[in-house]
Every structure is written in C-alpha cells, then in structure tokens.
Amino acid sequence: MLLITYKPGQNATEVNSITDNPGPEETVPNSYVTDQAIPIPNDIPGMIPILYTKVDTKTLYYNYIKPETIDSLISQLQEQQAVIKAAMDDLIIGGVL
C-alpha cells in the first residue's frame, strides 16, 4: 500500500510525497491510500516527468515538462529588452513633442 499526498485545491494535481506501507498515524489531510503501483515514466528526450494524481479516481500519471535552458532564458530576456526599449523610445519621443 502507498500513501499519496498531494497539493490541495484541484482534482488533477502534483504528487507531494509517497510513503510505502504507511501506518494509520501517517494519514494526513490531502492524502489517500492506494494499492496502485507507481507508473513508469516514458523516456521522452528533453522532457522531465512529474508525477500527478487524479484525486477523485485515485489515479497516478505523469505530466511532462520541458526544462528551461540558458538559450530559452536568453531569448526571453532579449524579447523583454526589446519591449522595454520600445516603451522607453515612446516615452522619450512623446516627451519631446
């Protein structure tokens, strides 16, 4: 048996922790006990598996996210810089007229 604890508030939510063979004193709010085996994540290149649960059906599954890379962070900063520069140009030109 496994004790699954999860983030409260939604039906489909990220698993916080898993306890194997929990005692009755280990049951906490936002948790449930299940006999379901932990699924094996798929090996998807460039993606990180995050274990989720559907609280109403007590089902475990994986969501996959793409981690941020230095290149993606640099691209985001360049886009933000272009927006800020355009806003500054508008302010400067608007103040002169």
N, C-alpha and C positions, 0 to 999 in steps of 0.2 A: 504494500500500500504506500501511496505517496500523499503527502500534504502539500498542496499547491497554494501559495499565497500570491495575490495579485493586486495590481493598482486598482483602487476603488473608483466607482463612478460610471463605468461603461460595461457593456456586455462583452465586447471583444477588447481585451486589454493585455498588456505585457505582464508576463510572469515575474514576480519579485524573487521568489525562492521556492526550492523544492526540498522537502525533508523526507527521507526514506524511513519507513516504519515508525511513524510518529506515535507518541503516547497521547492519551486523552488530554493531558495538561498542555500539550503543544498546540492545540487548536486555538486559533486566533481569529478576530474579525477579518473579513475579506480573504477567506481561505475555504478550501474544501478538500475532502479526502477522496482519492480515486484509485482504482486498480489498473487504470490505463497505463501502458508503457510510454515512456518519453519517446516521441518520434525522432527518427534520424534525419538530420537536415540534409538537403540536397547540396552537392558541391557545385555552386554557381560561381565561376570566376569573377572576381571583382565585387562580390556581394557578401554581406555579413548576415548570418541568420540570427533572428531574435525570436525567442520562444514566446508565444501568445496563447491565451486561453479564451474560449467562449464560455462565459460563466454559466449561462442557462443550460447548456448541454454538457458542460464539464469536458470539453474537447480541447486538446493541445495541438498546436500547429505552429509553423514558422512563417514569419514575415521576413522578407529580405530587404536590406537597405544597402545603398551604395555609399561607402565611406567618402568623406571629403578628402581630396588630395590637395597638395600645395598648388598645383595648376588650377584647380577649380576655385580655390580661395583667391589666388591672384586675379583670375578672371572676374570674380565678384567685386574685388576691390577696384579694378580698372573701370568696371561699369558704374560703381558708386562714385568714383572720382569724376567720371565724365558728367554725371548728373549734377554733382556739386559744382563743377566748373561752369556748366551751362547756367545754373542758378546764379552763381556769382557774376557771370557776364551780364545776365539780365538785370541784376541789381545795379551794377556799375553803369551800364548803358542807360538804364532807366533813371538813375540819379543825375546823370549829366544833362539829360533833355529837360 
